[in-house]
Amino acid sequence: MAISLDPRKAMQRSTIEKREGEVFEWTGKMNESVYLVDCNNCVVTVASKCTKVSIENCKDTKVILRFGNITSFLEVINCTNSEVTLGEGVYISTIMVDGSTGVTIRVSNAVEQLEKIWWHKVSKLNVDRGAELGLFLLDKIPENNEITKFQHVCKVKPDNTFSKEPVLRENGYPVTEEEKLAAEEKMKEYDQHMLEMIKQNISITPKKTI
């Protein structure tokens, strides 16, 4: 008999919150998403595969990924002076940075480890490509009415530099009950899709595009 699972129970959030000046490792399960929130001056190593990684409201904190994740997605929200390091061989298709200042993404080989970075309301966003190539600076985005309706995206080029362009912020955030319900329905569909991937125990790495 087939077993029906609630996707919101099958996929769990592992929350790490309000840590101060700690160095530690996260070792969890593949069906868990790592949610790091309100941490200050910490070094966190994600030492096993997970669903996705989210970092929010953290300051002076370093996150090191030793493994990729099922969604190949990482987000940094409202953080200050924080770093994300993709370990050797770790591939993350998309990193999204929102409302943050002083964020550094560290990679050893951008072409092999990263496809694109989306950002909005961010200043001092850097990609550290190692000792040989050094920092690639993404300029500060002015906070005015004309600019903040845009997101920006950079894509990795074959020479380990980045193309950089503004793009319209798709849909924005829900501001009415109807939009909220529509967003929740899309999330349910996403959860169901992720549940099927977990049940099949398949790790999918998205195909890179240039």
C-alpha positions as CSV (number, residue, x, y, z in Angstrom):
1,M,0.0,0.0,0.0
2,A,1.4,3.4,-1.0
3,I,2.2,5.7,1.9
4,S,0.9,9.3,1.6
5,L,3.2,11.8,3.2
6,D,2.5,15.5,4.1
7,P,5.3,17.4,2.3
8,R,5.5,20.0,5.0
9,K,6.3,17.2,7.5
10,A,8.6,15.3,5.2
11,M,10.7,18.4,4.6
12,Q,11.7,19.9,7.9
13,R,13.5,23.1,8.9
14,S,16.5,22.9,11.1
15,T,16.8,26.2,12.8
16,I,20.0,27.6,14.3
17,E,19.2,30.8,16.1
18,K,20.6,33.5,18.4
19,R,24.1,32.0,18.6
20,E,26.9,34.3,19.7
21,G,30.6,33.8,19.0
22,E,30.4,30.1,18.4
23,V,32.1,27.7,16.0
24,F,30.2,24.6,15.1
25,E,29.1,22.1,12.4
26,W,25.6,21.2,11.2
27,T,25.1,17.6,10.4
28,G,21.5,16.8,9.6
29,K,19.3,14.9,7.1
30,M,18.8,15.4,3.4
31,N,15.1,16.4,3.9
32,E,16.0,19.2,6.2
33,S,16.6,22.9,5.2
34,V,19.2,24.8,7.2
35,Y,17.9,28.1,8.6
36,L,20.5,30.3,10.3
37,V,19.0,33.3,12.0
38,D,20.0,36.1,14.4
39,C,23.6,34.8,14.8
40,N,26.5,37.1,15.6
41,N,30.2,36.4,15.1
42,C,29.8,32.7,14.4
43,V,31.5,30.2,12.0
44,V,29.1,27.6,10.8
45,T,30.0,24.6,8.7
46,V,27.2,22.8,6.8
47,A,28.8,19.4,6.9
48,S,26.1,17.2,5.2
49,K,23.6,17.5,2.3
50,C,20.4,19.3,2.9
51,T,17.4,20.7,1.0
52,K,18.5,24.3,1.0
53,V,20.4,26.9,3.1
54,S,19.0,30.3,4.3
55,I,20.9,32.9,6.3
56,E,18.9,35.7,7.9
57,N,19.6,38.7,10.2
58,C,23.2,37.5,10.9
59,K,26.2,39.7,11.5
60,D,29.9,39.0,11.2
61,T,29.1,35.4,10.5
62,K,30.8,32.9,8.2
63,V,29.0,29.9,6.6
64,I,31.0,27.1,5.0
65,L,29.3,24.6,2.7
66,R,31.1,21.2,2.4
67,F,28.2,19.8,0.3
68,G,25.7,21.1,-2.1
69,N,21.9,20.9,-1.6
70,I,19.0,19.4,-3.4
71,T,17.6,22.7,-4.7
72,S,21.1,24.1,-5.5
73,F,19.9,27.4,-3.9
74,L,21.1,29.6,-1.1
75,E,19.7,32.9,0.2
76,V,21.2,35.6,2.4
77,I,18.7,38.1,3.8
78,N,19.2,41.2,5.9
79,C,22.8,40.2,6.9
80,T,25.8,42.4,7.7
81,N,29.5,41.7,7.1
82,S,28.9,38.0,6.5
83,E,30.6,35.4,4.3
84,V,29.5,32.2,2.4
85,T,32.2,29.8,1.3
86,L,31.5,27.1,-1.2
87,G,33.9,24.2,-0.4
88,E,35.9,22.4,-3.0
89,G,33.6,20.8,-5.6
90,V,30.4,22.3,-4.1
91,Y,28.1,23.6,-6.8
92,I,25.2,26.1,-6.0
93,S,23.3,27.2,-9.1
94,T,21.8,30.3,-7.6
95,I,22.6,32.6,-4.6
96,M,20.1,35.3,-3.7
97,V,21.1,38.2,-1.5
98,D,18.5,40.7,-0.3
99,G,18.7,43.7,2.0
100,S,22.3,43.1,3.1
101,T,25.6,45.0,3.5
102,G,29.1,43.6,3.2
103,V,28.4,40.1,1.9
104,T,31.3,38.0,0.4
105,I,30.8,34.8,-1.6
106,R,34.0,32.7,-1.7
107,V,34.7,30.2,-4.4
108,S,37.8,28.4,-5.7
109,N,36.5,28.1,-9.3
110,A,33.4,30.2,-10.1
111,V,32.7,28.6,-13.4
112,E,32.5,25.1,-11.8
113,Q,30.8,26.2,-8.6
114,L,28.3,28.9,-9.4
115,E,25.9,30.0,-12.1
116,K,24.4,33.3,-11.0
117,I,23.8,35.7,-8.1
118,W,20.6,37.7,-7.7
119,W,20.5,40.7,-5.4
120,H,18.2,43.5,-4.3
121,K,18.9,46.4,-1.9
122,V,22.5,45.3,-1.4
123,S,25.8,47.1,-1.0
124,K,29.3,45.9,-0.9
125,L,28.7,42.5,-2.4
126,N,31.9,40.7,-3.4
127,V,32.8,37.4,-5.0
128,D,36.2,36.2,-3.8
129,R,37.6,33.9,-6.6
130,G,40.8,32.9,-4.7
131,A,44.3,34.3,-4.4
132,E,45.0,34.2,-8.2
133,L,41.9,36.1,-9.4
134,G,41.0,38.0,-6.2
135,L,37.8,39.9,-5.5
136,F,35.1,40.8,-8.0
137,L,33.2,43.8,-6.6
138,L,29.5,44.2,-7.3
139,D,28.8,48.0,-7.0
140,K,26.6,49.5,-4.4
141,I,23.0,49.9,-5.5
142,P,21.5,53.4,-4.8
143,E,18.4,53.3,-2.7
144,N,15.9,55.5,-4.5
145,N,12.5,54.9,-6.0
146,E,13.7,54.4,-9.5
147,I,16.4,51.8,-8.7
148,T,14.8,49.7,-5.9
149,K,12.1,48.4,-8.2
150,F,14.9,46.4,-9.9
151,Q,16.7,43.3,-9.0
152,H,20.2,42.8,-10.3
153,V,21.8,39.6,-11.6
154,C,25.3,38.5,-12.4
155,K,26.1,35.4,-14.3
156,V,29.5,33.6,-14.4
157,K,31.4,34.0,-17.6
158,P,33.9,31.4,-18.9
159,D,36.9,33.5,-17.8
160,N,35.6,33.6,-14.2
161,T,34.4,37.1,-14.4
162,F,30.7,38.1,-14.3
163,S,28.2,39.8,-16.5
164,K,26.0,42.2,-14.6
165,E,22.6,43.7,-15.4
166,P,19.5,45.0,-13.8
167,V,16.3,43.0,-14.2
168,L,12.7,43.7,-13.2
169,R,11.8,42.3,-9.8
170,E,9.2,39.6,-10.8
171,N,5.9,40.0,-9.0
172,G,7.4,41.4,-5.8
173,Y,5.9,40.3,-2.5
174,P,2.2,39.6,-1.9
175,V,0.4,42.7,-0.7
176,T,-3.2,41.4,-0.8
177,E,-5.0,38.4,0.5
178,E,-5.5,37.1,-3.0
179,E,-1.8,37.4,-3.8
180,K,-0.9,35.7,-0.5
181,L,-3.2,32.7,-1.3
182,A,-1.7,32.4,-4.7
183,A,1.8,32.5,-3.3
184,E,0.9,29.8,-0.7
185,E,-0.5,27.6,-3.5
186,K,2.7,27.9,-5.4
187,M,4.7,27.0,-2.3
188,K,2.5,23.8,-1.9
189,E,3.3,22.8,-5.4
190,Y,7.0,23.4,-4.8
191,D,6.9,21.3,-1.6
192,Q,5.2,18.5,-3.4
193,H,7.8,18.5,-6.1
194,M,10.6,18.5,-3.5
195,L,8.9,15.6,-1.6
196,E,8.9,13.5,-4.7
197,M,12.6,14.1,-5.2
198,I,13.3,13.1,-1.6
199,K,11.1,10.0,-1.8
200,Q,13.0,8.9,-4.8
201,N,16.3,9.7,-3.0
202,I,17.5,11.5,-6.2
203,S,20.0,14.3,-6.0
204,I,19.6,16.5,-9.0
205,T,22.2,19.1,-10.0
206,P,20.8,21.6,-12.4
207,K,22.5,21.8,-15.8
208,K,24.6,24.9,-16.1
209,T,24.0,27.5,-18.7
210,I,26.4,30.1,-20.0
